[in-house]
Structure formats: structure tokens, C-alpha cells
């Protein structure tokens, strides 16, 4: 029998994880209302001009801004300071919203609950802790991930790919639940069944 890490019994996306994720505010890149952030925002958005269409620009977000720990709140001027731009899924999602707004494409912000590989959460927690970044998004079984709803489809701005919703898989893990901001959670059929079984008891 393996002595490696184990999953906790019962439904993956339980009430505790739901409350934890719902308590996380929607990520918005802040603006000082001054020239510093105005110039930094223009500088960052201009970096996407090399791509001809909106879809290509969305796909380029993780190329322009690498994924990594972010200490919130983050302002445009601080985001633009390093030689290599770095941001988490919240930065990616807000940048995607900026590009979609500029292109006149309607969208909704959203969030997903992902079940990552067994050792991934511990690695992310260590990485965020070393950077003094908030690790509330990382749970024992489920992590929070910001996404977008565009034209009736789900878009992952960090992996630059479409995904089918609850029950599907992205590189970071299985999507156990997803929702548009302000709407109800949509859960995978397996999660809904496990949740009902847990509530009914033996």
C-alpha cells in the first residue's frame, strides 16, 4: 500500500471550500489615478499590439505575463516594474477583461474550483509563502482559479484555452465546479452525487 498523500473522504467541493473561495474578492488591477499607472497600463496593453486579433491577444497573456505569486492589491505601475512581468490567474483574468473591453467583446468574470494533482497544492503553498503572497486560494483538496465566460464558453486565461465546464480537465487539475461572478455554482455530476450522499449519511 502506498504511503503517499491521500485525499480526504467525501465530496471534494464541500461547504468549507465553497465559503473559502466565495470569500476571495474578484481580482482587479488597481489604478492610482495618476500618470504612473496610466503610463504603465498603456505600456502593458501595447505589448499585445503585435498580435492581430483578439483571440491571439488573449492566448498571448501567459506569454506576456508569466504565471507566479502576486501580492494583492497590485497596481498597474507595480505590475510593470520587473523586467519580466509576472502575475497570478487574477492578473491574467483582469488583463483578459481589459483586452475584451477594448475589442468590444462582451464577457463575464468567473471562478472555478479545481482539484489539482496530489502534490501540486503543497508546492504552490510553499511558493506563495516564500513570496509573502496570500495563499487563501489554495485548499487541501480544491484551489480557486479565475476564469471568464465568453460567448457561452469558458476561457482559462492562464492556460489560454477553452474548457467545457464542470467535470472537464485543464492542466492545473480537474474542474469540479465553476460559476460566473454573482451566479450559482455549477458542479460536476459526480460532485453533486457525492454531496447528496454525504448529506444523507449512511
Secondary structure per residue as TSV (DSSP state, phi and psi in degrees):
chain	resnum	aa	ss	phi	psi
A	1	X	-	360.0	138.5
A	2	X	-	-72.3	143.6
A	3	X	-	-102.1	15.1
A	4	X	S	-75.7	-179.6
A	5	X	-	-59.4	147.0
A	6	X	-	-121.6	152.2
A	7	X	-	-78.1	150.2
A	8	X	-	-75.1	147.9
A	9	X	S	-70.5	164.7
A	10	X	S	87.6	-174.5
A	11	X	-	-63.8	141.9
A	12	X	S	-68.8	-46.4
A	13	X	S	-99.2	76.8
A	14	X	-	-85.8	179.4
A	15	X	H	-58.2	-37.2
A	16	X	H	-63.6	-44.8
A	17	X	H	-65.5	-37.6
A	18	X	H	-63.8	-44.2
A	19	X	H	-64.4	-41.3
A	20	X	H	-62.4	-46.3
A	21	X	H	-69.4	-40.4
A	22	X	H	-65.2	-23.4
A	23	X	T	-78.3	-13.4
A	24	X	S	-81.9	122.0
A	25	X	-	-68.7	153.0
A	26	X	-	-64.7	133.0
A	27	X	-	-76.2	126.3
A	28	X	-	-131.5	128.5
A	29	X	-	-72.0	123.2
A	30	X	B	-82.6	157.6
A	31	X	-	-126.8	127.3
A	32	X	-	-71.4	-7.6
A	33	X	S	72.5	22.0
A	34	X	S	-131.3	178.6
A	35	X	H	-62.7	-32.9
A	36	X	H	-57.5	-48.7
A	37	X	H	-77.3	-33.0
A	38	X	H	-61.6	-46.4
A	39	X	H	-69.2	-39.4
A	40	X	H	-65.1	-42.3
A	41	X	H	-61.7	-45.7
A	42	X	H	-62.5	-40.3
A	43	X	H	-61.1	-45.8
A	44	X	H	-67.8	-46.6
A	45	X	H	-67.0	-30.8
A	46	X	H	-65.8	-23.3
A	47	X	T	-66.7	-15.4
A	48	X	T	-92.2	-4.1
A	49	X	T	-65.7	-20.0
A	50	X	T	-69.5	-16.9
A	51	X	S	-97.7	135.8
A	52	X	S	-77.1	-31.5
A	53	X	S	-127.6	166.0
A	54	X	H	-63.6	-40.5
A	55	X	H	-60.5	-43.0
A	56	X	H	-66.9	-35.6
A	57	X	H	-67.9	-40.5
A	58	X	H	-61.1	-43.5
A	59	X	H	-65.9	-22.7
A	60	X	H	-84.6	-9.4
A	61	X	H	-54.3	-50.4
A	62	X	H	-70.0	-14.1
A	63	X	H	-79.2	-39.8
A	64	X	H	-77.8	-40.3
A	65	X	S	-121.9	103.6
A	66	X	E	-65.5	153.7
A	67	X	E	-81.6	132.5
A	68	X	-	-178.1	177.8
A	69	X	-	-59.6	141.1
A	70	X	-	-133.8	131.6
A	71	X	-	-94.9	113.6
A	72	X	S	-91.9	148.3
A	73	X	S	-74.8	149.8
A	74	X	-	-117.8	135.3
A	75	X	B	-102.5	157.1
A	76	X	H	-54.7	-41.3
A	77	X	H	-66.7	-35.5
A	78	X	H	-75.8	-35.3
A	79	X	H	-61.5	-33.7
A	80	X	T	-88.0	-2.8
A	81	X	T	-70.9	-47.2
A	82	X	S	-66.4	157.6
A	83	X	S	-63.5	-37.4
A	84	X	S	-111.9	118.4
A	85	X	-	-70.6	136.1
A	86	X	E	-135.0	138.1
A	87	X	E	-158.0	159.7
A	88	X	-	-89.2	-169.7
A	89	X	H	-64.4	-26.9
A	90	X	H	-67.7	-41.5
A	91	X	H	-62.7	-45.4
A	92	X	H	-60.3	-43.3
A	93	X	H	-66.5	-41.0
A	94	X	H	-69.8	-37.4
A	95	X	H	-62.2	-42.2
A	96	X	H	-60.2	-41.1
A	97	X	H	-62.4	-38.9
A	98	X	H	-61.9	-46.1
A	99	X	H	-66.5	-39.7
A	100	X	H	-66.8	-39.8
A	101	X	H	-63.0	-44.1
A	102	X	H	-61.6	-32.7
A	103	X	H	-86.9	-5.1
A	104	X	T	73.2	26.9
A	105	X	-	-99.4	121.4
A	106	X	-	-68.9	146.7
A	107	X	-	-159.3	169.9
A	108	X	E	-133.6	140.8
A	109	X	E	-75.2	153.0
A	110	X	E	-152.8	178.1
A	111	X	E	-143.4	148.6
A	112	X	E	-123.5	151.0
A	113	X	E	-105.3	118.1
A	114	X	E	-110.0	141.4
A	115	X	E	-102.0	104.9
A	116	X	-	-82.9	176.2
A	117	X	-	-59.3	156.2
A	118	X	T	-53.5	-46.2
A	119	X	T	-92.4	-4.5
A	120	X	H	-65.5	-44.3
A	121	X	H	-60.6	-42.5
A	122	X	H	-64.2	-38.8
A	123	X	H	-65.3	-45.0
A	124	X	H	-64.2	-41.3
A	125	X	H	-61.5	-41.5
A	126	X	H	-64.9	-42.7
A	127	X	H	-64.4	-43.6
A	128	X	H	-68.0	-37.9
A	129	X	H	-64.2	-41.5
A	130	X	H	-63.0	-26.4
A	131	X	T	-96.0	5.6
A	132	X	T	56.8	32.5
A	133	X	-	-98.5	151.7
A	134	X	-	-68.9	124.3
A	135	X	-	-104.1	21.2
A	136	X	T	-57.1	-28.8
A	137	X	T	-67.6	-14.7
A	138	X	B	-100.3	114.2
A	139	X	-	-103.6	179.4
A	140	X	S	-69.2	-37.4
A	141	X	S	-117.8	-25.3
A	142	X	-	-132.9	139.5
A	143	X	E	-119.7	153.3
A	144	X	E	-88.3	140.0
A	145	X	E	-144.2	131.2
A	146	X	E	-89.7	134.6
A	147	X	E	-136.5	-179.0
A	148	X	E	-134.1	153.3
A	149	X	E	-110.5	116.4
A	150	X	E	-127.7	117.4
A	151	X	T	55.5	37.8
A	152	X	T	81.1	8.2
A	153	X	E	-125.9	155.7
A	154	X	E	-94.8	134.1
A	155	X	E	-122.6	129.4
A	156	X	E	-97.1	108.0
A	157	X	T	-74.4	-17.4
A	158	X	T	-84.0	-38.1
A	159	X	T	-94.4	-5.3
A	160	X	T	53.1	58.0
A	161	X	E	-156.6	154.5
A	162	X	E	-79.7	150.9
A	163	X	E	-140.9	158.3
A	164	X	-	-84.4	-6.6
A	165	X	S	109.0	-155.9
A	166	X	T	-57.7	135.1
A	167	X	T	93.9	-15.3
A	168	X	-	-83.7	174.3
A	169	X	E	-124.2	140.2
A	170	X	E	-120.2	174.8
A	171	X	T	-60.4	-33.2
A	172	X	T	-76.5	-14.9
A	173	X	E	151.7	-170.4
A	174	X	E	-86.1	137.1
A	175	X	E	-82.7	106.8
A	176	X	E	-90.7	-22.2
A	177	X	E	-162.0	154.9
A	178	X	E	-153.9	151.6
A	179	X	E	-156.3	151.6
A	180	X	E	-74.5	152.7
A	181	X	T	-60.3	126.4
A	182	X	T	88.3	-3.9
A	183	X	S	-107.7	176.4
A	184	X	-	-80.3	155.7
A	185	X	-	-69.7	140.1
A	186	X	E	-107.3	122.4
A	187	X	E	-110.9	155.0
A	188	X	-	-64.4	149.8
A	189	X	H	-56.3	-38.7
A	190	X	H	-63.7	-39.5
A	191	X	H	-65.6	-41.8
A	192	X	H	-62.9	-41.4
A	193	X	H	-65.7	-45.6
A	194	X	H	-62.5	-37.0
A	195	X	H	-65.0	-42.1
A	196	X	H	-64.7	-39.9
A	197	X	H	-63.9	-39.7
A	198	X	H	-66.3	-37.4
A	199	X	H	-71.5	-36.5
A	200	X	H	-76.7	-27.7
A	201	X	-	78.0	179.8
A	202	X	-	-70.5	360.0
